[in-house]
């Protein structure tokens, strides 16, 4: 029989030393390629900036343009950050954009038409989002319904509610204090809204990277059985991720109101596809193969810089749809390629 | 009967990572016979079958079908045109569709006509079942019919598939080969006869059957001849009628029954019971009760489908069908309502058999995998200490001799043995008192296996261990006591000198056991 009873077989007799060298070499080579891969998007973004600064120095390379790009797309950063939390636990949330819209409408409606103080209206918007997230998570975890289906239904319901509540009209005249806090007040010439997105990026980065919670979210999303067998409360985490996504989406909605001073029946809905494009593109950068905060941040600004540049060259509005759609498909293709390559090496 | 064998395999060799899964294997199946293929887990049976189905590429070997030489490796799907058909243990049926839909699935997939008559199909199904003399309702849903009817459906579908393909290709009808890979594992013994009737019927119609099984009695009942594999080698082909069961066991196990050499079994250290299971019932086992003593290494053995691994998963709270209760340090715990978190809290650890599905995350680094159980210990002042976590992982890899010692390398890139050592490390860094293992050395090379054994033995002063394994040699080497599972029941225990490979094998294969 093949089992020798040799207690304490010396290391080196295990027939793996020859393999060791080549594995080590390929691991090192992989590490270098990995570094390059991690910063490819960042480099591409800087490349776009440099090229267009030369091509259109009089419009593109102006501080006002930079500040406007950073501020007006902070909302997309926030919504995409909301999205990557459930994506990390392996669930889709198609309702983030509509929850943002709903919270915008809630703030505007309560503040303008019912005369609630601003802070109370904002609190109410978060409460509504909490409810939506709790229902989403409950249906997904307790009833085991596909997250895609649950949130597709939920976003449609919310769109209906928004139309109903606003009576299909835009509500204007929100407390200017909100506008001040979001867009009018500036730091280093950039409106506050950008810093909110920046702070949130730091927070999500911290949670994903520097807490056991972040590690558990990742593991629960990668392999629910492994997570369960390690004593992780998978259901609770998935539920919590849906709730967190809704709350952050509500923050985005409040920022939308602050940006425009108004909210209407279709506010926020256009953010869904760009958010998915940015989330998947972001998962190929900084920490390739994982949805991550800084990857998201870079991806959003890469996409919007590209679009702005094209528009400065004379492209019309339609170009952003082409751009985002293409980016989503390319980003998913790219992230699947990364995954497959890693799996292939695994065998 | 003609004398050209239907299937002739010569010198078939397949190497996995330096280990020969098949080593110059020969196998001949004659026309019109039921040929048994026997061997323990890891003896190479499934590798051989996967080469026949074109899934693996062999390193060497020749294949002849009906006297004609066929080039290896087979292309995917080529087995059909050779007249092979496979029925695996899982049967490959879609339970939410009807019997008729399942029966004609292949035909629909390949159909080029725009119209398919279900009325006609149902009528044909009724006729086919009548031809084979089995009673299945063609309009019933597959998940509503009895297990034996499901198995029969899968077998009939395979045979009809070959016939249809040949008829539509206009080829002259040559004998075909049906490979049955453990088709009886989930069937109650009294119903196996129905299946055997079907197999005989198929052979009378001019096909041959290659019957792969663990179960000696069944193989002896249905086959004409039997080939045995051991450690990837052909060790003999016997005529079923003239061979004895004892002879077969000897061929399978590979040694004379009374001359076992293995190292002396450590005497059980204590009579103190740390854990007792009372009346555990799951989807596979009924009313299982046993005690685990302090410092003991208790083995659980059985054939596939006997449920020998269920106590391990139930104790860890991950079998939701489990009922009954267990006592842990005088505390009664119900299996229902028990879960993984409570099990870990009670000081248990589980290293499951399937590293890929349940044990680890292949596309995360080694450090992330081994540190999963201790994350909270490395979170202080609001920061998860990645440097300390990496150091912890490095120390563990060193202690458990996992190579290469690169904690940033993806888990899936390590070899099987190193993956398994890392899984052990992941749990043994905790102060757990009960270690639950299922197939601890499956797909693990010899050196790593020996190291894992040492780890298990080395912890008996602080840990009690339960090992569910289908590797009987392993149980004989490690265990103080081995509980034998036969068809969902704990049939008895082997202790002392009886804890040896052949005794375990005999009892598992249903030889009358003197249960105590």
Interface residues (C-beta under 8 A of the other chain):
Chain A: X1 X2 X3 X4 X5 X6 X7 X8 X9 X11 X13 X14 X15 X16 X19 X20 X23 X24 X27 X31 X209 X210 X211 X212 X214 X215 X216 X218 X219 X222 X223 X225 X226 X228 X229 X230 X231 X233 X289 X339 X342 X343 X345 X346 X347
Chain B: X18 X231 X254 X255 X262 X263 X316 X318 X340 X341 X343 X344 X350 X352 X357 X358 X359 X360 X361 X362 X363 X364 X368 X372 X373 X375 X376 X378 X379 X382 X383 X384 X386 X401 X403 X404 X406 X408 X409 X410 X411 X412 X413 X415 X417 X418 X445 X446 X447 X448 X449 X450 X451 X454 X473 X474 X477 X501
